[in-house]
C-alpha cells in the first residue's frame, strides 16, 4: 500500500512538473486538445466492458486453493480477450477520425495535424491493453508493491525525457511518441516482474474454459459492462462536452484542475484497492456480521481521508492555481465547489463499491449505471446551457445523487449485511455535515488571516488544512470503536515499517 502511494505521489509530482513545462512551452490550447483526446479515448475504453474485474473476481478462489490449472486457463483466456479489446479500441478509434471537427469546437491554430495527434493518442491507448493482464494477476494476489519501484523509476525517466523534448525540440508529436514508448516499456517491465515472481504466468494452457465457466464469466461481464459504460460516460465526458460547447481553452483549464484532483483521488483509492483481495476473501469466508464491522471501519477511514482531502481542495485549490498560473486560467469558486462535492461523493462511495464488487453483486442492479449515465448526459447538457461550464459538473453530481448514492448502499445492505440501510444514511449524513463544516471553517479562517493571493497564503492554508479537519475528527469520534480500530491499525502498519 505504501509503495502504491509512493508511486502515485511521484506521479503527481512528475505530472505537475511536466504540465508546468507543457503549459509554458505549448500553451493552454495544446493542453485542451490533450485533455479532450484523453477523455475521448477514456470513453472508447468502455470496450474493456469490465472483463478485468470479472476475471480478477474469478481468480480469488483458484489462488486461495492454489489451483494452478484453473489459474492458467483464466490467464490465457484473459490474454486473448485483451488482445481482442486492443484491436477493437483501435478500430473504433479510427471510425471517430471523420467527426473530430464536431468534438473539437473551434479547432485551435496549432502546427500539427489534429488527426495525427489523435492517432498517436489512439495508439497509446490501444497498446496499453496488450500486457495488462499480468499486472491484474498481481492485484489478485495482493503483490502490486513488487512493481512500485519500477514505476517510480520509469515515471521519473519519462518526465525528464518529456521536459527535455518540450524545452529543446518544442515538438508535440515527439512528446506523444515518448509517452507511447514509456507506457509500453512500463507495462513490459511489470509483465516481466510478474513472470519472474510467478512462473505460472509463462505457461500457455491448451485447456479452455468450460461451458459453465464461460457462461458465468459472460453473465458477470454483461452486468459489469453496464457499470463500465456508466463509469466512462460519468468520468470521461466532461472535457468532451466542455470542448464541444465552450472550446478547447476551457477543456485545458479543466485539465489543470483534474491533474490535482485525479491524482489525489488515485492516491486515496490505493488504500481501498489494496484491500480488494482481502475483502474478496472476507466475502467468501466470513459472516455478514464480521463483514459489516469491517465495512463500518472502511467507511470511517474513507470519511477521515476524504474529509481531509476535500477540505484541502476547497481551501487550497484556487490559491494554488493563482500561484501556479499567475492568476490566469482560474475557475470560479462556484465551479471549484462543484468539483470538490463530486470528488467527495465519488470517494465516499469507494467502500460501497469495494464490497459490492468483492461479493460478486454484478448482476443485481445492473440497470442503475445505465440510468445514471443517461441522467448525467442529459442534465449536464441542459445545465450547461443554463449556467455555463458549471452545469457540466452539476449534472454529474445530480446523476450520482439520484441513483448511485442511495442505490448501491441499499444493494449491499440488503444482499450482504441483511440490515436496514437507514443506519448507513444516518452515518453518511453526519459525516457529510462534518466535512462541510471543516471546509467552511478552514477557508474562512484562511481568508481572514491571508486575504491576498500568494505563497504565504498557500503555506498558511496547508497548516489550517492539517489542523482543522483532523482536529474535528479526533474531537467528535475519538470514543468510537471505528476510530480506535483505525488508530490501532495505523500503529500496526507503522511498527511493521519501522
C-alpha positions as MATLAB code, in Angstrom:
seq = 'XXXXXXXXXXXXXXXXXXXXXXXXXXXXXXXXXXXXXXXXXXXXXXXXXXXXXXXXXXXXXXXXXXXXXXXXXXXXXXXXXXXXXXXXXXXXXXXXXXXXXXXXXXXXXXXXXXXXXXXXXXXXXXXXXXXXXXXXXXXXXXXXXXXXXXXXXXXXXXXXXXXXXXXXXXXXXXXXXXXXXXXXXXXXXXXXXXXXXXXXXXXXXXXXXXXXXXXXXXXXXXXXXXXXXXXXXXXXXXXXXXXXXXXXXXXXXXXXXXXXXXXXXXXXXXXXXXXXXXXXXXXXXXXXXXXXXXXXXXXXXXXXXXXXXXXXXXXXXXXXXXXXXXXXXXXXXXXXXXXXXXXXXXXXXXXXXXXXXXXXXXXXXXXXXXXXXXXXXXXXXXXXXXXXXXXXXXXXXXXXXXXXXXXXXXXXXXXXXXXXXXXXXXXXXXXXXXXXXXXXXXXXXXXXXXXXXXXXXXXXXXXXXXXXXXXXXXXXXXXXXXXXXXXXXXXXXXXXXX';
ca = [
       0.000    0.000    0.000;
       2.775    2.447    0.949;
       4.581    1.534   -2.255;
       1.459    2.343   -4.258;
       1.126    5.703   -2.511;
       4.784    6.424   -3.292;
       4.100    5.646   -6.964;
       1.101    7.963   -7.057;
       2.910   10.723   -5.182;
       5.857   10.550   -7.562;
       3.355   10.510  -10.420;
       1.685   13.653   -9.081;
       4.991   15.497   -8.728;
       6.326   14.448  -12.131;
       2.976   15.128  -13.840;
       2.865   18.564  -12.261;
       6.412   19.305  -13.423;
       5.724   18.144  -16.973;
       2.401   20.011  -17.047;
       4.107   23.221  -15.974;
       6.668   22.946  -18.765;
       3.921   21.897  -21.201;
       1.823   24.994  -20.461;
       4.856   27.282  -20.581;
       6.089   25.963  -23.947;
       2.907   24.970  -25.804;
       0.101   26.844  -24.043;
      -3.458   26.199  -22.865;
      -4.793   25.305  -26.352;
      -2.493   22.285  -26.635;
      -3.436   21.334  -23.069;
      -7.096   21.491  -24.088;
      -6.546   19.226  -27.094;
      -4.656   16.786  -24.865;
      -7.467   16.714  -22.273;
     -10.183   16.223  -24.866;
      -8.451   13.363  -26.696;
      -7.614   11.688  -23.398;
     -11.302   11.816  -22.476;
     -12.405   10.570  -25.891;
     -10.181    7.524  -25.502;
     -11.350    7.028  -21.918;
     -14.854    6.716  -23.336;
     -13.594    4.331  -26.026;
     -12.087    2.139  -23.318;
     -15.623    1.011  -22.474;
     -14.745   -1.825  -24.898;
     -12.976   -3.395  -21.909;
     -16.517   -3.900  -20.541;
     -15.390   -4.752  -17.023;
     -13.844   -8.071  -18.043;
     -10.833   -7.314  -15.846;
     -12.983   -7.055  -12.725;
     -14.852  -10.239  -13.608;
     -11.675  -12.262  -14.120;
      -9.997  -10.805  -11.025;
     -13.052  -11.909   -9.049;
     -12.795  -15.351  -10.698;
      -9.120  -15.613   -9.679;
      -9.739  -15.249   -5.921;
     -10.864  -18.843   -5.399;
      -8.228  -20.695   -7.508;
      -5.469  -18.542   -5.974;
      -6.705  -19.331   -2.460;
      -6.847  -23.052   -3.348;
      -3.546  -22.964   -5.298;
      -5.340  -24.387   -8.327;
      -2.648  -23.799  -10.970;
      -4.617  -25.434  -13.769;
      -7.566  -23.092  -13.305;
      -5.279  -20.072  -12.956;
      -3.586  -20.923  -16.266;
      -6.942  -21.298  -18.014;
      -8.164  -17.935  -16.740;
      -4.943  -16.072  -17.537;
      -4.775  -17.449  -21.077;
      -8.416  -16.518  -21.647;
      -7.634  -13.077  -20.248;
      -4.681  -12.633  -22.632;
      -6.773  -13.486  -25.705;
      -9.644  -11.261  -24.608;
      -7.407   -8.252  -24.022;
      -5.644   -8.664  -27.367;
      -9.083   -8.540  -28.981;
     -10.023   -5.488  -26.905;
      -6.869   -3.683  -28.051;
      -7.790   -4.262  -31.690;
     -11.425   -3.236  -31.140;
     -10.450    0.026  -29.438;
      -8.062    0.871  -32.269;
     -10.705    0.194  -34.941;
     -13.398    2.142  -33.076;
     -10.945    4.988  -32.654;
     -10.269    5.096  -36.382;
     -14.002    5.416  -37.001;
     -14.067    8.658  -34.992;
     -11.485   10.477  -37.137;
     -14.081   11.884  -39.610;
     -16.079   13.527  -36.780;
     -13.215   15.090  -34.806;
     -14.367   18.500  -36.003;
     -17.594   18.109  -34.011;
     -15.731   17.120  -30.853;
     -13.178   19.942  -31.034;
     -15.077   23.227  -31.215;
     -13.113   25.984  -32.956;
     -10.028   23.878  -33.729;
      -7.073   25.784  -32.245;
      -4.368   27.174  -34.518;
      -1.638   24.638  -33.807;
       1.129   23.496  -36.153;
       0.392   19.765  -36.107;
      -2.452   17.995  -37.884;
      -5.187   17.398  -35.318;
      -5.876   13.946  -36.814;
      -2.255   12.854  -36.437;
      -2.272   13.975  -32.796;
      -5.432   11.966  -32.192;
      -3.952    8.907  -33.922;
      -0.952    8.933  -31.574;
      -3.258    9.126  -28.542;
      -5.226    6.214  -30.011;
      -2.106    4.065  -30.445;
      -1.086    4.823  -26.863;
      -4.463    3.699  -25.521;
      -4.813    0.577  -27.673;
      -1.321   -0.768  -26.932;
      -1.764   -0.244  -23.181;
      -4.068   -3.292  -23.063;
      -1.631   -5.799  -24.572;
       0.260   -6.736  -21.377;
      -2.094   -5.516  -18.669;
      -3.486   -8.966  -17.811;
      -0.321   -9.938  -15.925;
      -0.450   -6.861  -13.709;
      -4.052   -7.760  -12.854;
      -2.806  -11.089  -11.509;
      -0.535   -9.165   -9.115;
      -3.623   -7.273   -7.913;
      -5.441  -10.530   -7.233;
      -2.526  -11.902   -5.154;
      -2.021   -8.565   -3.328;
       1.517   -8.111   -4.702;
       1.274   -4.785   -6.521;
       4.139   -3.498   -4.376;
       6.534   -5.689   -6.377;
       6.495   -3.206   -9.263;
       6.289    0.056   -7.307;
       9.975    0.924   -7.581;
       9.997    0.217  -11.321;
       7.004    2.506  -11.835;
       8.724    5.304   -9.907;
      11.966    4.959  -11.895;
      10.194    4.803  -15.266;
       7.928    7.758  -14.422;
      10.961    9.860  -13.466;
      12.830    8.947  -16.674;
       9.712    9.664  -18.693;
       9.191   13.068  -17.021;
      12.807   14.107  -17.669;
      12.608   12.967  -21.307;
       9.314   14.783  -21.899;
      10.601   18.008  -20.348;
      13.763   17.863  -22.466;
      11.700   17.280  -25.613;
       9.439   20.229  -24.796;
      12.240   22.611  -23.814;
      14.717   21.705  -26.568;
      12.639   20.470  -29.510;
       9.296   22.135  -28.685;
       7.662   19.309  -30.646;
       4.293   17.956  -29.535;
       4.421   14.882  -31.765;
       7.765   13.674  -30.417;
       6.406   14.336  -26.918;
       3.479   11.996  -27.668;
       5.759    9.308  -29.138;
       7.851    9.451  -25.961;
       4.680    8.868  -23.943;
       3.747    5.829  -26.059;
       7.196    4.265  -25.691;
       7.403    4.859  -21.936;
       3.939    3.395  -21.311;
       4.771    0.294  -23.326;
       8.110   -0.136  -21.532;
       6.396    0.206  -18.137;
       3.811   -2.469  -18.991;
       6.553   -4.737  -20.354;
       8.623   -4.371  -17.175;
       5.592   -5.130  -14.991;
       4.833   -8.220  -17.081;
       8.421   -9.471  -16.721;
       8.403   -8.848  -12.957;
       5.120  -10.778  -12.671;
       6.582  -13.686  -14.674;
       9.724  -13.722  -12.523;
       7.745  -13.913   -9.289;
       5.064  -16.238  -10.656;
       6.477  -18.539  -13.395;
       2.984  -19.936  -13.803;
       2.213  -16.836  -15.915;
       4.609  -18.132  -18.594;
       2.612  -21.286  -19.135;
       0.254  -21.477  -22.076;
      -2.608  -23.769  -21.244;
      -4.305  -25.509  -24.136;
      -7.300  -26.259  -21.938;
     -10.118  -23.793  -22.493;
     -12.679  -22.590  -20.001;
     -15.610  -24.958  -19.579;
     -19.119  -24.132  -20.689;
     -20.312  -23.268  -17.173;
     -17.218  -21.116  -16.560;
     -17.754  -19.219  -19.793;
     -21.440  -18.684  -19.040;
     -20.643  -17.369  -15.553;
     -17.924  -15.072  -16.926;
     -20.213  -13.788  -19.690;
     -23.034  -13.234  -17.205;
     -20.828  -11.218  -14.856;
     -19.241   -9.324  -17.752;
     -22.608   -8.323  -19.183;
     -23.599   -6.813  -15.873;
     -20.193   -5.194  -15.349;
     -20.325   -3.793  -18.882;
     -23.184   -1.558  -17.800;
     -21.130   -0.324  -14.844;
     -18.143    0.200  -17.155;
     -20.095    2.184  -19.731;
     -21.683    4.240  -16.970;
     -18.333    4.969  -15.364;
     -16.694    6.035  -18.611;
     -19.604    8.317  -19.507;
     -19.687    9.766  -16.000;
     -15.948   10.357  -15.638;
     -14.782   10.647  -19.217;
     -17.135   13.062  -20.957;
     -16.661   16.334  -19.046;
     -13.768   17.562  -21.216;
     -15.545   16.401  -24.377;
     -18.718   18.323  -23.504;
     -16.779   21.397  -22.424;
     -14.690   21.352  -25.614;
     -17.691   20.889  -27.909;
     -19.757   23.561  -26.111;
     -17.194   26.088  -24.823;
     -13.924   25.428  -26.699;
     -10.587   23.705  -26.019;
      -9.362   26.539  -23.786;
     -11.928   25.687  -21.104;
     -11.087   21.996  -21.509;
      -7.432   22.848  -20.904;
      -8.300   24.682  -17.677;
     -10.274   21.644  -16.515;
      -7.225   19.515  -17.297;
      -5.160   21.620  -14.881;
      -7.692   21.072  -12.088;
      -8.087   17.388  -12.917;
      -4.334   16.925  -12.674;
      -4.627   17.662   -8.955;
      -7.996   16.104   -8.080;
      -7.472   12.894  -10.081;
      -4.035   12.194   -8.622;
      -5.252   12.815   -5.061;
      -8.265   10.567   -5.663;
      -5.974    7.859   -7.062;
      -3.690    8.021   -4.029;
      -6.593    7.590   -1.617;
      -8.061    4.815   -3.761;
      -4.855    2.816   -3.342;
      -5.953    2.129    0.217;
      -9.231    0.607   -0.950;
      -7.859   -1.200   -3.998;
      -5.155   -2.772   -1.820;
      -7.903   -4.385    0.264;
      -9.842   -5.801   -2.711;
      -8.423   -9.325   -2.445;
      -8.813   -9.284    1.361;
     -12.425   -8.179    1.107;
     -12.986  -10.819   -1.562;
     -11.660  -13.476    0.788;
     -13.737  -11.973    3.601;
     -16.862  -12.253    1.483;
     -16.148  -15.938    0.841;
     -15.253  -16.975    4.400;
     -16.762  -14.579    6.986;
     -20.178  -13.977    8.476;
     -22.302  -10.998    7.497;
     -21.746   -9.519   10.961;
     -17.971   -9.556   10.551;
     -18.259   -8.112    7.039;
     -20.438   -5.314    8.419;
     -17.876   -4.465   11.116;
     -15.113   -4.265    8.510;
     -17.318   -2.151    6.251;
     -18.020    0.329    9.074;
     -14.291    0.675    9.684;
     -13.580    1.214    5.976;
     -16.377    3.783    5.770;
     -14.904    5.720    8.686;
     -11.393    5.596    7.177;
     -12.839    6.814    3.883;
     -14.623    9.665    5.644;
     -11.486   10.751    7.501;
      -9.389   10.720    4.329;
     -11.969   12.395    2.104;
     -12.865   14.966    4.762;
      -9.206   15.971    4.906;
      -8.746   15.896    1.115;
     -11.996   17.770    0.391;
     -11.146   20.438    2.959;
      -7.700   20.812    1.408;
      -9.050   21.040   -2.145;
     -11.740   23.595   -1.258;
      -9.315   25.718    0.753;
      -6.186   25.461   -1.391;
      -7.120   24.598   -4.986;
      -7.737   28.121   -6.288;
      -4.958   29.744   -4.218;
      -2.620   27.125   -5.684;
      -3.890   27.778   -9.217;
      -3.383   31.525   -8.711;
       0.196   30.874   -7.625;
       0.905   28.296  -10.340;
      -0.839   30.033  -13.257;
      -0.075   33.612  -12.120;
      -3.750   34.485  -11.875;
      -4.670   33.081  -15.305;
      -6.869   30.137  -16.292;
      -8.788   30.039  -12.969;
     -12.255   28.594  -12.407;
     -14.758   30.460  -10.214;
     -15.299   29.425   -6.588;
     -18.709   28.058   -7.600;
     -17.148   25.625  -10.094;
     -14.462   24.603   -7.591;
     -17.196   23.875   -5.029;
     -18.911   21.549   -7.510;
     -15.619   19.810   -8.292;
     -14.990   19.222   -4.580;
     -18.551   17.972   -3.949;
     -18.254   15.485   -6.805;
     -14.829   14.424   -5.511;
     -16.231   13.778   -2.028;
     -19.346   11.906   -3.197;
     -17.335    9.718   -5.542;
     -14.727    8.996   -2.903;
     -17.181    8.135   -0.149;
     -18.740    5.507   -2.411;
     -15.407    3.628   -2.583;
     -16.094    1.263    0.379;
     -19.564    0.566   -1.006;
     -18.180   -0.263   -4.453;
     -15.477   -2.430   -2.882;
     -18.000   -4.607   -1.037;
     -20.387   -4.749   -3.989;
     -17.625   -5.997   -6.305;
     -15.978   -8.343   -3.801;
     -19.319  -10.000   -3.056;
     -19.945  -10.533   -6.756;
     -23.017   -8.275   -6.937;
     -22.596   -7.679  -10.655;
     -25.992   -8.685  -11.996;
     -28.074   -7.133   -9.217;
     -28.813   -3.530  -10.039;
     -27.194   -3.764  -13.456;
     -29.513   -1.116  -14.953;
     -28.659    1.521  -12.340;
     -25.484    2.580  -14.188;
     -27.386    2.980  -17.455;
     -29.939    5.263  -15.820;
     -27.167    7.248  -14.117;
     -25.250    7.705  -17.378;
     -28.342    8.941  -19.217;
     -29.213   11.370  -16.422;
     -25.626   12.618  -16.437;
     -25.536   13.361  -20.156;
     -28.961   14.971  -20.327;
     -28.652   17.053  -17.145;
     -25.066   18.141  -17.939;
     -26.072   19.468  -21.362;
     -29.196   21.195  -20.025;
     -27.425   22.736  -17.036;
     -24.502   23.821  -19.250;
     -26.868   25.776  -21.493;
     -28.371   27.363  -18.376;
     -25.345   28.226  -16.216;
     -22.309   27.530  -18.425;
     -19.322   25.330  -17.609;
     -20.520   24.782  -14.031;
     -23.547   22.954  -15.417;
     -21.366   20.100  -16.675;
     -20.229   19.320  -13.130;
     -23.649   19.946  -11.613;
     -25.111   17.352  -13.992;
     -22.566   14.768  -12.817;
     -23.450   15.423   -9.167;
     -27.196   15.212   -9.827;
     -26.804   11.863  -11.636;
     -24.913   10.385   -8.666;
     -27.333   11.757   -6.059;
     -30.499   10.440   -7.691;
     -29.072    6.959   -8.363;
     -25.733    5.666   -7.055;
     -25.514    7.480   -3.733;
     -28.540    5.620   -2.344;
     -28.972    2.538   -4.541;
     -25.555    0.895   -4.164;
     -25.578    1.097   -0.326;
     -29.102   -0.327   -0.313;
     -27.891   -3.171   -2.540;
     -25.101   -4.337   -0.219;
     -27.135   -3.760    2.951;
     -29.913   -5.924    1.539;
     -27.816   -8.694   -0.047;
     -24.678   -8.772    2.118;
     -25.365   -7.360    5.591;
     -29.141   -8.006    5.561;
     -29.932   -4.997    7.766;
     -31.807   -1.727    7.280;
     -29.882    0.757    5.114;
     -31.247    3.710    7.149;
     -28.309    3.260    9.531;
     -25.926    3.917    6.660;
     -27.663    7.148    5.663;
     -27.568    8.437    9.238;
     -23.814    7.877    9.438;
     -23.221    9.171    5.902;
     -25.250   12.312    6.598;
     -23.323   13.091    9.786;
     -20.003   12.519    8.025;
     -21.139   14.913    5.290;
     -22.063   17.666    7.762;
     -18.670   17.384    9.470;
     -16.923   17.668    6.101;
     -18.941   20.755    5.082;
     -18.191   22.421    8.432;
     -14.483   21.622    8.086;
     -14.352   23.102    4.569;
     -16.215   26.251    5.627;
     -14.108   26.837    8.738;
     -10.758   26.274    7.010;
     -11.497   28.538    4.033;
     -12.995   31.273    6.240;
     -10.000   31.300    8.581;
      -7.621   31.412    5.611;
      -9.448   34.359    4.078;
      -9.335   36.229    7.394;
      -5.647   35.531    8.027;
      -4.403   35.913    4.419;
      -6.883   37.735    2.172;
      -4.340   38.230   -0.643;
      -3.124   35.534   -3.032;
       0.481   34.377   -2.784;
       2.903   31.808   -1.442;
       2.267   32.805    2.195;
      -1.438   32.100    1.731;
      -0.594   28.614    0.482;
       1.598   27.896    3.499;
      -0.994   29.137    5.997;
      -3.696   27.194    4.139;
      -1.688   23.973    4.378;
      -1.351   24.400    8.143;
      -5.093   25.060    8.545;
      -5.986   22.043    6.392;
      -3.883   19.778    8.589;
      -5.273   21.164   11.845;
      -8.984   21.810   11.221;
     -10.326   18.549    9.699;
      -8.129   16.245   11.766;
      -8.946   18.068   14.998;
     -12.651   17.843   14.165;
     -12.428   14.089   13.544;
     -10.461   13.439   16.745;
     -12.797   15.555   18.902;
     -16.010   14.081   17.514;
     -15.050   10.426   17.045;
     -12.228    9.596   19.471;
     -14.539    7.471   21.629;
     -15.988    5.427   18.769;
     -14.912    1.865   18.036;
     -14.132    2.710   14.404;
     -11.718    5.461   15.472;
      -9.930    3.213   17.979;
      -9.593    0.377   15.455;
      -8.283    2.779   12.815;
      -5.618    4.153   15.171;
      -4.581    0.627   16.198;
      -4.357   -0.420   12.547;
      -2.199    2.637   11.737;
       0.095    1.857   14.672;
       0.451   -1.742   13.475;
       1.405   -0.625    9.951;
       3.968    1.829   11.312;
       5.533   -0.805   13.596;
       5.946   -3.183   10.649;
       7.588   -0.470    8.564;
       9.871    0.659   11.402;
];
